[in-house]
């Protein structure tokens, strides 16, 4: 008899989360102070060092994935989440049962822990086939060291179900516990596999892991959206919204996947710096600065925004205020603020930066000239 964790170790799958530093709001701006992943970890296996680098104690981590679900910018990849298996389950099964590796062996999809199932991923699966009953088997939570994560799992399921209902669907999602199954939930479940099955599974899992890694890298390179679950969720939401007779066009601030922002008149485009702080602080490219018809335009795309709040913390004018977004964020990129495009007073070629009306190059030349002693000129 082999437990799932032992089998996964044979397959070579590392059951620890992985951080994508470019998406981490704390790594981008140390003063952000985001600690969502640290607070979500039930084993205190995560911390930030003095340089702001993300650290993981691999021996203390059991791969629950709670940090990945809690990360506001989806910068952490949850371990052991097989997206292909999830899609196959929703297409092939009449009732989809999701369980953990310590739960019942008859679960259609078994994850290291259901806490790693991101609500956006669950919502996109529910929208694909809203009539398919889904059962979240939490029967093993009572005897598991991660049992304290059960409220988090239930909250994530409610968020996904609430969003799907706002698009006019009626998903059938239920929590299954030990009492309902006639099990105590205190005994870990194992599965029996033969030696031949073990090697066949190891070979197929190895091929699958390589293919998954190549596909993920290609998707990240091809997509301008950094949020890994967002593209699939948007596609499912737009397809559902196109066929729904009635739908609510606004999401509530609490529990909504998409966030829009209002820009107050105090915003001046951070002209006394190197550009808008919101653009440089956003890990997902939701904010963008461009030019149109002789003006500088600050725009925002709710489909790329996770609502992490990095932009409002970085704004020196306190000019950003969050608000509800469209239910499927299908408005596209929208202009939020327009500024007159001032040209450099020296070269007249580049946009001026700062209070002196100079571009970056001319400002450097002026600074160098001022620092040269008079006798050397």
Secondary structure as UniProt FT lines:
FT   HELIX           4..11
FT   STRAND          18..19
FT   TURN            21..23
FT   HELIX           25..28
FT   HELIX           30..32
FT   HELIX           36..40
FT   TURN            42..43
FT   STRAND          46..48
FT   TURN            50..51
FT   STRAND          54..56
FT   TURN            58..60
FT   HELIX           66..70
FT   TURN            72..73
FT   STRAND          76..77
FT   TURN            79..80
FT   HELIX           83..92
FT   STRAND          95..100
FT   TURN            101..102
FT   TURN            105..106
FT   STRAND          109..111
FT   HELIX           114..116
FT   HELIX           119..128
FT   TURN            129..131
FT   STRAND          133..137
FT   TURN            139..140
FT   HELIX           141..143
FT   TURN            145..146
FT   HELIX           147..149
FT   HELIX           150..166
FT   TURN            167..168
FT   STRAND          173..176
FT   HELIX           178..181
FT   HELIX           195..222
FT   TURN            228..229
FT   HELIX           230..243
FT   TURN            254..255
FT   STRAND          259..263
FT   TURN            265..266
FT   TURN            271..274
FT   HELIX           277..281
FT   STRAND          287..292
FT   TURN            293..294
FT   STRAND          295..301
FT   HELIX           302..304
FT   HELIX           310..314
FT   TURN            316..317
FT   STRAND          320..324
FT   TURN            327..328
FT   TURN            330..331
FT   STRAND          333..340
FT   TURN            345..347
FT   TURN            354..357
FT   HELIX           360..371
FT   HELIX           374..376
//
